[in-house]
């Protein structure tokens, strides 16, 4: 094993080591280290470096383009860092999260089918639920693709997937904002006799608001990611390591911040709605008030789950327990299941849904049977006429 003494001038291209006030002894497995050597890409070796009061640490170094490299150093005070605790490996939770997302996708598909079939969902409330469910379904499909193929797809494909996830995930929360506003507006516009002012353009207005706000947020993030207008550490970094946002700062600025503002706005709308319910209950519109109250309680359950999931994103930062990130991911993956149990998984709704589906299938079968009987009857008549014609001769 050979040893060489390297001075500060030899480390011109090293980014993670800023200065040295003494010489450094480097031992590199029978190889003399020289930053000017021709080292191929991704060559990795372990070196033991003694400096500054005999502090010992192990450095794993990745070389790129023959000159520049990044050193990842775990430094301890007088001890070898090989005994340090390894970083938490979240990849072992991927199969469970993928299974949960797949289950959520099935629940969302069934929920959308129920919304489209049942008459009671063919209103603004039902259309809002369909829009939110479709957004969440697309989000989960692309997140599953990210977990399965992030190491295979190209950078451009991964970037586009990340943008789609960002758009649809934010749209899901903006549609909850629409639902909170809609229940408040319905109670505000309620007349004394229990009627609610409506309009054919209400859902169109809601759609313009939800998608405009979503696209403004996502397009801004994409532009900042593709330009040099902000420092790299404050960019979303779409598709760099995974086909989604990358880095804690990116999540806080481009996802958690807008979602937090939406949830805060929803909370204010719910408080205003509860206050309005207390006032309207004194009016004669008892039945309609009860219907709106039931819908409010359903929304509160949904937003409570979303709020808890959003809050768990901050618990690892506050507690230092990184495993909580996996818990937050598992809860997010079950949003489709929560949506199903809150709005669809009720005996009355399921019974009515299957009655309509089975009756439609039965009517199709009867129409098909009737058509075949008419065809047979027509054929029999034709045969009888032919026989009569033959008998005349």
C-alpha positions as CSV (number, residue, x, y, z in Angstrom):
1,X,0.0,0.0,0.0
2,X,1.4,3.4,-1.0
3,X,0.9,6.7,0.7
4,X,1.2,10.2,-0.8
5,X,1.1,13.6,0.8
6,X,-1.3,16.0,-0.9
7,X,-1.4,19.7,-0.3
8,X,-4.3,22.2,-0.7
9,X,-3.4,22.9,-4.3
10,X,-4.2,19.3,-5.3
11,X,-7.9,19.8,-4.3
12,X,-8.8,22.5,-6.7
13,X,-11.7,20.6,-8.2
14,X,-13.2,19.3,-5.0
15,X,-16.5,20.9,-4.2
16,X,-17.2,19.7,-0.8
17,X,-13.8,20.5,0.9
18,X,-13.2,24.2,1.1
19,X,-9.8,24.8,2.8
20,X,-7.0,23.0,4.6
21,X,-4.4,24.4,7.0
22,X,-2.2,21.3,7.0
23,X,-1.2,18.4,4.8
24,X,-3.4,15.4,4.4
25,X,-2.4,11.8,4.2
26,X,-4.6,9.7,1.9
27,X,-4.4,5.9,1.7
28,X,-6.3,4.5,-1.3
29,X,-6.1,0.7,-1.5
30,X,-2.6,0.5,-3.1
31,X,-3.4,3.4,-5.4
32,X,-1.9,6.9,-5.3
33,X,-4.7,9.4,-5.5
34,X,-4.2,12.3,-8.0
35,X,-7.1,14.5,-9.0
36,X,-5.5,15.0,-12.5
37,X,-5.6,11.2,-13.3
38,X,-7.9,10.0,-16.0
39,X,-10.6,8.4,-13.9
40,X,-13.6,6.9,-15.7
41,X,-17.2,8.0,-14.8
42,X,-18.7,6.6,-11.7
43,X,-15.4,5.1,-10.4
44,X,-15.9,4.7,-6.7
45,X,-13.3,4.0,-4.0
46,X,-13.0,4.4,-0.3
47,X,-10.3,6.5,1.3
48,X,-9.2,7.1,4.8
49,X,-8.1,10.7,5.4
50,X,-6.3,11.9,8.5
51,X,-6.5,15.6,9.3
52,X,-7.4,18.2,11.9
53,X,-6.5,16.7,15.3
54,X,-6.6,13.1,14.1
55,X,-10.3,13.1,13.3
56,X,-10.9,10.0,11.2
57,X,-13.7,9.6,8.7
58,X,-14.6,7.4,5.7
59,X,-15.3,9.2,2.4
60,X,-17.2,7.7,-0.5
61,X,-16.3,9.6,-3.6
62,X,-18.0,9.7,-7.0
63,X,-15.9,10.9,-10.0
64,X,-17.5,12.6,-13.0
65,X,-16.0,13.8,-16.2
66,X,-12.4,13.0,-15.1
67,X,-12.1,16.1,-12.9
68,X,-15.1,17.1,-10.7
69,X,-16.6,14.9,-8.1
70,X,-18.8,15.1,-5.0
71,X,-17.7,13.7,-1.7
72,X,-20.2,12.4,0.8
73,X,-18.5,12.5,4.2
74,X,-19.8,11.2,7.4
75,X,-17.5,12.9,10.0
76,X,-17.4,12.0,13.7
77,X,-15.3,13.2,16.5
78,X,-12.4,10.7,16.7
79,X,-14.5,7.7,15.6
80,X,-14.9,5.8,12.4
81,X,-18.2,6.8,10.7
82,X,-18.8,3.3,9.4
83,X,-20.7,2.7,12.6
84,X,-23.1,5.5,11.9
85,X,-26.8,4.7,11.4
86,X,-27.7,4.1,7.8
87,X,-30.3,6.3,6.1
88,X,-33.9,5.0,6.2
89,X,-34.7,2.9,3.1
90,X,-38.3,3.7,2.0
91,X,-38.2,1.5,-1.1
92,X,-39.2,-1.5,1.0
93,X,-42.6,0.2,1.5
94,X,-43.2,0.6,-2.2
95,X,-45.0,-2.7,-2.8
96,X,-47.5,-1.9,0.1
97,X,-48.0,1.7,-1.2
98,X,-48.6,0.5,-4.8
99,X,-51.1,-2.1,-3.5
100,X,-53.0,0.6,-1.6
101,X,-53.0,2.9,-4.6
102,X,-54.3,0.1,-6.8
103,X,-57.1,-0.5,-4.3
104,X,-57.9,3.2,-4.3
105,X,-58.1,3.2,-8.1
106,X,-60.6,0.4,-8.0
107,X,-62.7,2.2,-5.4
108,X,-62.5,5.4,-7.4
109,X,-63.6,3.7,-10.7
110,X,-66.6,2.1,-8.9
111,X,-67.4,5.5,-7.2
112,X,-67.4,7.3,-10.6
113,X,-69.7,4.6,-12.0
114,X,-72.1,5.1,-9.1
115,X,-72.1,8.9,-9.6
116,X,-72.8,8.5,-13.3
117,X,-75.7,6.0,-12.8
118,X,-77.7,7.2,-9.8
119,X,-80.1,10.1,-10.3
120,X,-79.3,11.7,-7.0
121,X,-75.8,12.3,-8.1
122,X,-76.7,13.9,-11.4
123,X,-76.4,17.4,-10.0
124,X,-73.7,19.9,-9.1
125,X,-72.8,18.0,-6.0
126,X,-72.4,14.8,-8.0
127,X,-70.4,16.5,-10.8
128,X,-68.0,17.9,-8.2
129,X,-67.4,14.5,-6.8
130,X,-66.8,13.0,-10.2
131,X,-64.3,15.8,-11.0
132,X,-62.4,15.2,-7.8
133,X,-62.5,11.4,-8.2
134,X,-61.2,11.6,-11.8
135,X,-58.3,13.9,-10.7
136,X,-57.4,11.6,-7.9
137,X,-57.6,8.5,-10.1
138,X,-55.2,10.0,-12.7
139,X,-52.8,11.0,-9.8
140,X,-52.7,7.5,-8.4
141,X,-52.2,5.9,-11.9
142,X,-49.1,8.1,-12.6
143,X,-47.8,7.7,-9.0
144,X,-47.9,3.9,-9.5
145,X,-46.0,4.3,-12.8
146,X,-43.4,6.5,-11.0
147,X,-42.8,3.9,-8.3
148,X,-42.5,1.1,-10.9
149,X,-40.5,2.7,-13.7
150,X,-38.8,5.8,-12.4
151,X,-35.4,4.2,-13.0
152,X,-36.3,3.1,-16.5
153,X,-38.0,6.1,-18.2
154,X,-36.1,9.0,-19.7
155,X,-35.7,12.3,-18.0
156,X,-38.2,14.1,-20.3
157,X,-40.8,11.4,-19.8
158,X,-40.3,11.6,-16.0
159,X,-40.6,15.4,-16.1
160,X,-43.9,15.2,-18.0
161,X,-45.2,12.6,-15.6
162,X,-44.2,14.7,-12.6
163,X,-46.1,17.7,-14.0
164,X,-49.2,15.6,-14.6
165,X,-49.1,14.4,-11.0
166,X,-48.6,17.9,-9.8
167,X,-51.6,19.2,-11.8
168,X,-54.0,16.4,-10.9
169,X,-53.0,16.2,-7.2
170,X,-53.5,19.9,-6.8
171,X,-56.8,19.8,-8.7
172,X,-58.1,17.2,-6.2
173,X,-57.6,19.7,-3.4
174,X,-59.0,22.7,-5.4
175,X,-62.2,20.6,-6.0
176,X,-62.5,20.1,-2.3
177,X,-62.4,23.9,-2.1
178,X,-65.2,24.1,-4.7
179,X,-67.2,21.6,-2.6
180,X,-66.8,23.6,0.6
181,X,-67.8,26.8,-1.2
182,X,-70.8,25.1,-2.9
183,X,-72.3,23.8,0.4
184,X,-71.8,27.3,1.9
185,X,-73.4,29.0,-1.1
186,X,-76.3,26.6,-1.2
187,X,-77.2,27.5,2.4
188,X,-76.7,31.2,1.8
189,X,-79.0,31.2,-1.2
190,X,-81.7,29.1,0.4
191,X,-85.1,30.7,0.5
192,X,-87.5,30.6,3.4
193,X,-89.6,27.9,1.7
194,X,-86.6,25.6,1.4
195,X,-85.6,26.1,-2.2
196,X,-82.1,26.6,-3.3
197,X,-81.3,28.9,-6.1
198,X,-79.6,27.0,-9.0
199,X,-78.3,27.6,-12.4
200,X,-77.1,25.6,-15.3
201,X,-73.8,27.5,-15.4
202,X,-72.8,26.8,-11.7
203,X,-70.7,23.8,-12.5
204,X,-69.1,25.5,-15.4
205,X,-68.0,28.4,-13.1
206,X,-66.7,25.9,-10.6
207,X,-64.7,24.1,-13.3
208,X,-63.2,27.3,-14.5
209,X,-62.1,28.3,-11.0
210,X,-60.7,24.8,-10.0
211,X,-58.7,24.2,-13.2
212,X,-57.5,27.8,-13.6
213,X,-56.1,27.9,-10.1
214,X,-54.6,24.5,-10.6
215,X,-52.9,25.3,-13.9
216,X,-51.7,28.7,-12.7
217,X,-49.9,27.0,-9.7
218,X,-48.5,24.1,-11.8
219,X,-47.4,26.2,-14.8
220,X,-45.6,28.6,-12.5
221,X,-43.8,25.7,-10.9
222,X,-42.9,24.3,-14.3
223,X,-41.6,27.6,-15.6
224,X,-39.4,28.1,-12.5
225,X,-38.1,24.6,-13.0
226,X,-37.1,25.2,-16.6
227,X,-35.6,28.6,-16.1
228,X,-32.8,30.2,-14.0
229,X,-35.1,32.7,-12.3
230,X,-34.7,31.1,-8.9
231,X,-31.9,29.4,-7.1
232,X,-31.7,25.6,-8.0
233,X,-32.5,24.6,-4.4
234,X,-35.8,26.5,-4.6
235,X,-37.0,24.8,-7.8
236,X,-39.5,22.0,-8.0
237,X,-36.9,19.7,-9.6
238,X,-39.5,17.7,-11.5
239,X,-38.3,14.3,-12.6
240,X,-34.7,14.5,-11.4
241,X,-34.6,11.5,-9.0
242,X,-38.3,10.5,-9.3
243,X,-41.2,11.4,-11.5
244,X,-42.6,13.9,-8.9
245,X,-41.3,16.8,-6.8
246,X,-37.8,16.3,-5.5
247,X,-36.4,17.7,-2.2
248,X,-38.0,18.8,1.0
249,X,-38.0,22.5,-0.1
250,X,-39.8,21.7,-3.3
251,X,-42.6,19.8,-1.4
252,X,-43.0,22.7,1.1
253,X,-43.2,25.5,-1.5
254,X,-45.0,23.8,-4.4
255,X,-47.3,21.3,-2.7
256,X,-47.7,21.7,1.0
257,X,-48.0,25.5,0.9
258,X,-50.9,25.7,-1.6
259,X,-52.6,22.7,-0.1
260,X,-52.3,24.3,3.4
261,X,-53.9,27.5,2.1
262,X,-56.7,25.5,0.5
263,X,-57.4,23.6,3.7
264,X,-57.3,26.8,5.7
265,X,-59.9,28.4,3.3
266,X,-62.0,25.2,3.6
267,X,-61.9,25.5,7.4
268,X,-63.2,29.1,7.2
269,X,-66.0,28.1,4.9
270,X,-67.0,25.2,7.1
271,X,-67.2,27.5,10.2
272,X,-69.3,30.0,8.2
273,X,-71.5,27.1,7.0
274,X,-72.1,25.8,10.5
275,X,-73.1,29.2,11.6
276,X,-75.5,29.5,8.7
277,X,-77.1,26.1,9.6
278,X,-77.9,27.3,13.0
279,X,-79.7,30.3,11.6
280,X,-81.6,28.4,8.9
281,X,-82.8,25.7,11.2
282,X,-85.2,28.3,12.7
283,X,-86.9,28.6,9.2
284,X,-89.5,26.3,7.7
285,X,-87.1,24.6,5.3
286,X,-86.4,21.7,7.7
287,X,-86.1,19.0,5.1
288,X,-83.7,20.8,2.8
289,X,-81.7,22.0,5.7
290,X,-81.3,18.4,6.9
291,X,-80.1,17.4,3.4
292,X,-77.5,20.2,3.4
293,X,-76.5,19.3,6.9
294,X,-75.9,15.6,5.9
295,X,-73.8,16.7,3.0
296,X,-71.8,19.0,5.2
297,X,-71.0,16.2,7.6
298,X,-69.8,14.1,4.7
299,X,-67.5,16.8,3.4
300,X,-66.2,17.4,7.0
301,X,-65.2,13.7,7.1
302,X,-63.3,13.9,3.8
303,X,-61.5,17.2,4.6
304,X,-60.6,15.9,8.1
305,X,-58.9,12.9,6.5
306,X,-57.1,15.1,4.0
307,X,-56.1,17.5,6.7
308,X,-54.7,14.8,8.9
309,X,-52.7,13.4,6.0
310,X,-51.3,16.8,5.1
311,X,-50.3,17.4,8.7
312,X,-48.4,14.1,8.9
313,X,-46.0,15.5,6.3
314,X,-44.6,17.8,8.9
315,X,-44.3,15.3,11.8
316,X,-41.0,13.8,10.6
317,X,-39.5,17.3,10.5
318,X,-40.7,18.1,14.0
319,X,-39.9,14.8,15.6
320,X,-37.0,13.6,13.5
321,X,-38.7,10.2,13.0
322,X,-38.3,9.6,9.3
323,X,-40.6,6.5,9.3
324,X,-43.5,8.9,9.6
325,X,-42.9,9.9,5.9
326,X,-43.8,6.3,5.0
327,X,-47.0,6.5,7.2
328,X,-48.0,9.8,5.4
329,X,-47.5,8.1,2.0
330,X,-49.6,5.1,3.1
331,X,-52.4,7.4,4.2
332,X,-52.3,9.4,1.0
333,X,-52.4,6.2,-1.0
334,X,-55.8,5.3,0.7
335,X,-57.6,8.5,-0.2
336,X,-59.6,6.7,-2.9
337,X,-60.7,4.1,-0.3
338,X,-61.7,6.9,2.1
339,X,-63.7,8.6,-0.6
340,X,-65.6,5.4,-1.4
341,X,-66.5,4.7,2.2
342,X,-67.6,8.3,2.9
343,X,-69.8,8.9,-0.2
344,X,-70.6,5.5,-1.8
345,X,-70.4,2.7,0.7
346,X,-73.9,3.0,2.0
347,X,-76.6,0.3,1.9
348,X,-79.2,2.6,0.2
349,X,-76.8,3.8,-2.5
350,X,-75.4,0.4,-3.3
351,X,-78.9,-1.2,-3.4
352,X,-80.2,1.5,-5.8
353,X,-77.1,1.3,-8.0
354,X,-77.3,-2.5,-8.4
355,X,-81.1,-2.3,-9.0
356,X,-80.6,0.2,-11.8
357,X,-77.7,-1.8,-13.4
358,X,-79.6,-5.1,-13.1
359,X,-82.8,-3.6,-14.5
360,X,-80.9,-2.2,-17.4
361,X,-79.4,-5.5,-18.1
362,X,-82.7,-7.2,-17.8
363,X,-84.4,-4.8,-20.1
364,X,-81.6,-5.3,-22.7
365,X,-82.1,-9.1,-22.4
366,X,-85.9,-8.7,-22.8
367,X,-85.5,-6.5,-25.8
368,X,-83.0,-8.9,-27.3
369,X,-85.4,-11.8,-26.6
370,X,-88.3,-10.0,-28.0
371,X,-86.4,-9.2,-31.2
372,X,-85.4,-12.8,-31.6
373,X,-89.0,-13.9,-31.1
374,X,-90.2,-11.5,-33.8
375,X,-87.5,-12.8,-36.1
376,X,-88.6,-16.4,-35.5
377,X,-92.3,-15.5,-35.9
378,X,-91.5,-13.7,-39.2
379,X,-89.6,-16.7,-40.4
380,X,-92.4,-19.0,-39.6
381,X,-94.9,-16.9,-41.4
382,X,-92.7,-16.8,-44.5
383,X,-92.4,-20.6,-44.4
384,X,-96.2,-21.0,-44.1
385,X,-96.8,-18.7,-47.1
386,X,-94.3,-20.6,-49.1
387,X,-96.0,-23.9,-48.3
388,X,-99.4,-22.5,-49.3
389,X,-98.0,-21.3,-52.6
390,X,-96.5,-24.8,-53.3
391,X,-99.8,-26.5,-52.5
392,X,-101.6,-24.6,-55.3
393,X,-99.5,-26.3,-57.8
